[in-house]
Amino acid sequence: MFYKRSPNCTLKQAYLKTIKKFFSLGYELQDGDYVPILPPSAELPTLRQFYSLYHKEFVDKQSNQFKRKQIKYLIDFENGGINKGG
């Protein structure tokens, strides 16, 4: 979510933003700023789990879309450049 929206956001920054937004139990005031109250780290997804989900949801899907387009192009090319499938 955060990684795809901001080109300057690293995957680790996106992970931290996701943790704060979706796993926060509330907020407390510290030194004039509100900071999220998070559950124990054992109850949060790890950075490795977050990376794995990101890769599965975005990278693999993009790769599969590219492969499908390549296959469609090759089939069209073999058929004389005419797309008979619609």
Helices and strands as residue ranges (DSSP letters): H 2-5, H 11-22, E 26-30, E 33-37, G 41-43, H 47-54, I 55-59, H 60-78
